[in-house]
Amino acid sequence: IEEIDKKSLVIISPNPAGTAIAAFISIEKTQKVFLSLTDMTGKILRSVNGIYGQGSSEVRISVNDLPKGIYLLKVSGENFSTRQKVFKK
């Protein structure tokens, strides 16, 4: 778990992933959040953005058609940004 300001955190499950990952985002205030899944070269493979409310939200991202390997999930909002490795099995 990577925590930036103790008020926002992101948990990825399952990791390693099979067909999809779920990012559980906990934020202190309603805000626009941008999620991007990239390969290790920085190429964006998936992106999701939306306005999420205070508290916890779950965002599901399909990884079914991606090859096995290591990816980066970047999650950023108005007052936080985090990057985590995602393993695809």
C-alpha positions as CSV (number, residue, x, y, z in Angstrom):
1,I,0.0,0.0,0.0
2,E,1.4,3.3,-1.0
3,E,0.1,6.3,0.9
4,I,0.8,9.8,-0.1
5,D,-1.0,12.1,2.4
6,K,-2.6,9.6,4.8
7,K,-6.0,10.7,3.6
8,S,-6.0,8.9,0.2
9,L,-5.0,5.4,-0.5
10,V,-5.4,2.8,-3.2
11,I,-5.5,-1.0,-2.8
12,I,-5.2,-3.3,-5.8
13,S,-6.8,-6.7,-5.7
14,P,-6.1,-9.4,-6.9
15,N,-2.4,-8.9,-7.5
16,P,-1.2,-11.0,-9.4
17,A,-4.3,-10.5,-11.6
18,G,-6.0,-13.0,-13.9
19,T,-8.8,-11.4,-15.9
20,A,-9.4,-8.1,-14.1
21,I,-8.1,-6.0,-11.3
22,A,-10.1,-3.9,-8.9
23,A,-8.7,-0.7,-7.5
24,F,-10.2,0.3,-4.2
25,I,-9.8,4.0,-3.8
26,S,-10.3,5.8,-0.5
27,I,-10.4,9.6,-0.7
28,E,-11.2,12.3,1.7
29,K,-13.4,14.5,-0.6
30,T,-15.3,14.1,-3.8
31,Q,-13.0,14.7,-6.8
32,K,-12.1,13.7,-10.3
33,V,-9.8,10.7,-10.3
34,F,-7.8,9.4,-13.3
35,L,-6.5,5.9,-13.5
36,S,-4.1,4.6,-16.2
37,L,-2.7,1.2,-16.7
38,T,0.6,1.3,-18.6
39,D,3.2,-1.2,-19.7
40,M,6.8,-0.7,-18.4
41,T,7.6,1.6,-21.3
42,G,4.9,4.0,-20.3
43,K,2.4,3.1,-23.1
44,I,-1.2,3.6,-21.8
45,L,-3.2,0.4,-22.2
46,R,-6.2,1.2,-20.2
47,S,-7.5,4.5,-18.8
48,V,-10.5,5.3,-16.6
49,N,-11.6,8.6,-15.2
50,G,-14.6,9.8,-13.3
51,I,-15.8,11.7,-10.3
52,Y,-15.7,9.7,-7.2
53,G,-17.2,10.5,-3.9
54,Q,-15.7,10.7,-0.4
55,G,-14.9,7.4,1.1
56,S,-14.2,4.2,-0.8
57,S,-14.9,3.4,-4.4
58,E,-14.1,0.3,-6.5
59,V,-12.9,0.6,-10.1
60,R,-12.6,-2.5,-12.2
61,I,-10.2,-2.7,-15.1
62,S,-10.1,-5.7,-17.5
63,V,-6.7,-7.2,-18.1
64,N,-7.9,-10.4,-19.8
65,D,-6.3,-9.7,-23.2
66,L,-3.0,-8.4,-21.9
67,P,0.1,-10.7,-21.9
68,K,1.7,-12.0,-18.8
69,G,4.0,-9.4,-17.2
70,I,4.4,-6.4,-15.0
71,Y,2.3,-3.2,-15.5
72,L,2.0,0.1,-13.6
73,L,-1.3,1.4,-12.4
74,K,-1.2,5.2,-11.8
75,V,-4.1,6.7,-9.8
76,S,-4.2,10.5,-9.4
77,G,-6.7,13.0,-8.1
78,E,-6.7,16.6,-7.0
79,N,-4.6,16.0,-3.9
80,F,-2.9,12.7,-4.4
81,S,-1.0,10.5,-6.9
82,T,0.1,7.0,-6.6
83,R,1.8,4.3,-8.8
84,Q,1.7,0.6,-8.1
85,K,3.0,-2.4,-9.9
86,V,0.4,-4.9,-11.1
87,F,1.4,-8.4,-12.0
88,K,-0.5,-10.3,-14.7
89,K,-0.3,-14.0,-14.5
